[in-house]
Every structure is written in structure tokens, then in C-alpha cells.
Amino acid sequence: MLESNITEKSLKELTESYYSIDSLANYIDIYRISKEDPVDFWNTIAERNFSWRKKWDNVLNWNKEEATVKWFEGAKLNITENCIDRHLATKGNQTAIIWEPNDPSEEAQHITYNELSSRVNKMANVLKNNGIKKGDRVCVYLPMIPELAVTVLACARIGAIHSVVFAGFSATALASRINDSECKILIAADGSYRGAKKLNLKSIVDEALEECPSIETVIVFNRVNLDIDMKAGRDRWLDKELSYVDDVCEAEEMDAEDELFILYTSGSTGKPKGMVHTTAGYMVYSAFSFKNVFQYKDNDIYWCTADIGWITGHSYIVYGPLLNGATTVMFEGVPSYPDYGRFWEIIEKYKVNQFYTAPTAIRALANHDIAFVNKYDLSSLKVLGSVGEPINEEAWNWYNDNIGKKKSPIVDTWWQTETGGIMISPIPFVTPTKPTFATLPLPGIQPTLLDSDGNEIEGNGCSGRLCIKYPWPSIARTVYGDHQRYKDTYFSAFEGMYFTGDGALRDEVGYYRITGRVDDVVIVSGHNLGTAPIENAINEHPAVAESAVIGFPHDIKGNALAGFVILKDESRDHDNLQKEINAIISSQIGPIAKLDRIHFVSGLPKTRSGKIMRRILRKVSSNEMENLGDTSTLLDPTIVDEVITEVKAVL
Ligand code: PRX
């Protein structure tokens, strides 16, 4: 680890600059202080940078045995007063959100803080008129349109808990998320634009709602003018609802630990986990991390290309930027429409200063003619970000050379739905970057590597399982309705520590590089997919006896999925079966979970105790046949030869 050589700076001076790190020496000192006295550190940040209706009685209440964490207990606040109201006096006419539509010929929206305030308050009144109160769960199933950000904030305004479901998920996935948290209302759109395609979202909603008894009302925004069914007594048009309300809605007074939102993430087993984030801690950390990781300065234009359906969109399109009074760009479309220059065109159009995207998008765009990049003036860029999966060296260099022109530092940000905010990342112009390394933890974050026996690995130049030793304000508090699952998943592998599920290495200077999941979660195009739910979907096919799904390296997507399937009925035509299996996966989970390869085999490599040795399937699928490791515990080693033959046939 880097050591501080600045000792004479007064504590007062440092305290004042906690919120904004501007040099390596400053980072080192602030990091040290945050480690020595985390409670005082977060107390200071919370006190100086937010507006509270009442201050807290206690900074941190942490019970290791029960895996419960509470931050800023006793405080009263509303996060929307921090995102919107407190900026109105000085920034009312500044743009809060720039919305860029899918079709570049459609008019963009520049929503000022004043307008955002009015739209959020109106939407909050619509929710109230429809019977929504503090604590009710609101499911939001919307494409990347301003109404999505507005609805999220409207929920927070009245203390309702938002549960955003990515609008690419299938009816089954939507229904299971609605039912898990018993949402009372659903906010949806008739359809969405995705490049040249028009998708019908309302038909997905209608199908999902056949299984969702808790939903009383559906509010529908007309985005693409589809001819849809509106169910009498249940479905209402948003435009009409908005016409009944005014734009004044008093913000609900929330306790620090009141639930702000639920966001579902894949687990390595069974159903998705509804990660619960609460109000004050999430606010403090999303704001603090945004400010530092992007070095956002007044009047900058910041753009994150994620969807608000994922945590990146929650923390770094909506909350983090708005808490800092920033201008945040929201893009409805895809990087390939109308052509592969769309991202770069938008950067030129709005003179974007900070650009945050995913390695999968970088790799896909790097595969096209560089003329798509060189056509545009990218000189406004100051900081480039990457998130969601490890960024390989080639993609890092392409991003650095062609987009950043070697002058914009790349922040490779490691974090998770569960962490609420960026945990390990360079701070631009402060931390020297290194390709493929997320580098150093943000202040307040204490990562450590553990060996398989659960011992902390001391020193540098080592690798192990990545854990976090001490709570931070935006750690997810529980899995909705299932605290035992939260304890088992995150706090039981290594006593008293949060286990991330990732493996990492620490180089000679203490920089971290995330090497990937060590559990049965695969990151495909930056999307976190559990293999178990995909296997469950495959097994629903009547011809399937058993299946195993694994991830293997893919040039563009980072990882792709392969399924090994044992059939009950060997006589079935394999081509048709492949299509049918992918159709089931698509309808149960969504098209992102489709398998790139399906191998029909007569058996799976299993241990004597019946556990599938996925490691072997992974190695074979990654074309590492010579390096299969210990196979001595296999029940039937001949299966491996069959698996190799099947995989070689498609390589
Ligand atoms: O494996 C890590 C990978 O994405 C996982 C978290 O996925 P999710 O909860 O969907 O959140 C994604 C956006 C924050 C992690 O456990 N991951 C995320 N960022 C990185 C990463 N892997 C390597 N490098 C990263 N920068």
C-alpha cells in the first residue's frame, strides 16, 4: 500500500477537503484518516455536504453477528430535497437532465432543475392520487425516457420504494420481481424504441400481470403510439393523470434507514435477490463517489450510457449527478443506431466532459471503422469511465488512444449492485492509471484478499477472494424479505466481512485488478447473469433431462454462455431444440441470457457427491483442454472426452 509522507497538514485543513480529493498526497491522507476513524470521516462528509431536516444521533450501528448495518440513525431527510430543491436558488435554470432520443432527428429535451422539480412533484402527486403512500413498492418498467428518472425521484419524494425493472426483461422476469416485493402499482410505457426497432412493452406487462395479484393500477406513458389494450379499472394513461395534478408536493420526511429502493440482481442460485438500499447512507456515498471519481466541476456535462434499470443508472445517471447539481445526459438509444458513430456524435453535440460506459460497448465499437470516431470532435472529454466487467488491455488501449487521445484518464470502476456506489477506482488526475487495474479503494473502503481457508493475505503481489472489511454508507442492507439469504450470501463465507463474489489480484504497489466472479454468476456484456435460473429455464423443456450453463470468453461480450444439455429424448432434431431452448430462456429471463452454444451430451462431469464440476466445462469451452486440473474426483472421467469432442466440433 502507498504510504503517506505528508504529516504536517492540519486535520482541519484535511477535514475541509474530504469531499473533494485533488492530489495523490491528499488522497493518501484522506484514505488514512478514513481508515483510522471511519465514523468521524463519514460524520464530517455527511454534515458538510447535504441538507438534513434533523441530524443523526449515531453515525454507525453495526452488528456483525446479525449482519445489520445502520448509518446516520435518527436523521430525518428527503433525498429529493438534496437532489433538487436545494439547487433551485442557485441553479434553477441550469440543465439537470439532457435527454437524447433514440432517433437523432427527434428533438432532445433540456430539463432545467426548475422543470425537473415541477415534473417530479407532479408525478409524485399522480402516485398519491393513485393511492401510493410512504413504504409502498412501486414497480417501474420504462425505457430510457425522462419519465423514468422523474418517476424514480417522484417515488423518493413521497417515500415510496422504487423497484426499477430493466425494460428488456421478459414477462416472467418482470412478474417475479413484482411479486417478490408485492408492488402495488406499475409505471410502464406502451413501447420503446431500440435502434430501428419498435418494441411492445405493454404486451409484456399484460402477460406479466396475469400472475401479479398485488398490482392495482398501471400507469402507461405513450412513447411510441402503439395500439395497445388498456384494461378498464386497472390501466390509466399518464398524460391524463398528470392533467389532474399540480406541481407542488411536500417532500415526505424520511428516516435515514427508510428504504429508498429495491433493485434485483442475479444470484448464483434460484430467484433474483432484491437488494435493498436505504436513504441517507446511499445518498452520502453516491454523491461522494460521483464527485471524486468523475472530478465533476460546475458546468461540466456528464454522460453515463447505462440504463437506469441497472445500479449504474441509479447511482450515476440519477442520484450521484443530481446530488452534486450536475448536468447529466440520458440516452434512449443504442450505440449502433443510426450508425456506429452515435456515441461520438452525442459527445460532440453536447460537449460531454465525462463519459462513462461499459467494456462491451467499447469492444463492439472498436470493431468498426475508426472513421466513425474520427468524424467527431471529442476534445471536450476530460475523464473516461468503464464499468461492469473487467476491461481487457486491448479495449483499454483503444479507448485511451482513440477516444481519450491519451489525455483523458480512464477510470476503471469496480463495484456492484450490492455496494450502491463505486468502491475501487482511480481518481482522475490523482491516481496514476494502469491498464486493466481498478487501482485503489476510495476513502472509506477497506478491501482485502482472502485465501480459500479464510486467511487474510498480507503484503502485495498476491491474489485471492475480494472482501470488504468495514461497512460503508451505501452497502445494501438486506435482501428484500430474506435477511437470511443476505447473511448467507455476503457474510458467511468469511467471518465478519462482506464477500464480493469476485476474485482479484493486488500488484506490487497495492493496485487491485478484478479477475472475475468466483461463483456461478457470469457477466455477459456487462449484465450479471446467474447460471442457475438459466438452467432452470432450460430444464423446463420437455425433452431436457438435465443441464449445466457456464461462461466462456467472448471477444465482444466479455463472456458468452454455453449450455451442456442431457436429453430425455435423443431422437429430437438438435437444430430445432436449440431454437426452442433459447426461446424458453428468452421468455423466462430475457434475450440477454440466450446461449451462444448448446452442446447435447450424454452426461455431465460430476463428482462422486453429484456436484457438477463446472470448472471443467469452463476450461473446455475456453479451449484450455490441456489444463483441466484435478479430475480425480470425477465419477465418470470418460464424460470429459465426450464434452471435449462436442466443444471441439464448434470451435
Ligand atoms: O464481477 C464484478 C463485475 O460486475 C459485478 C457486479 O455486477 P452488477 O451488480 O450488475 O453491477 C455492475 C455495475 C456496477 C462485480 O461483482 N464488475 C463490475 N465492475 C467491474 C467488474 N469487474 C471488473 N472490473 C470492473 N470495473
Residues whose N, C-alpha, C, O or C-beta is under 5 A from the ligand:
A	BS01	PRX	T265 T312 S386 V387 G388 E389 P390 I391 D412 T413 W414 W415 Q416 T417 E418 T500 D502 I514 G516 R517 G526 N528
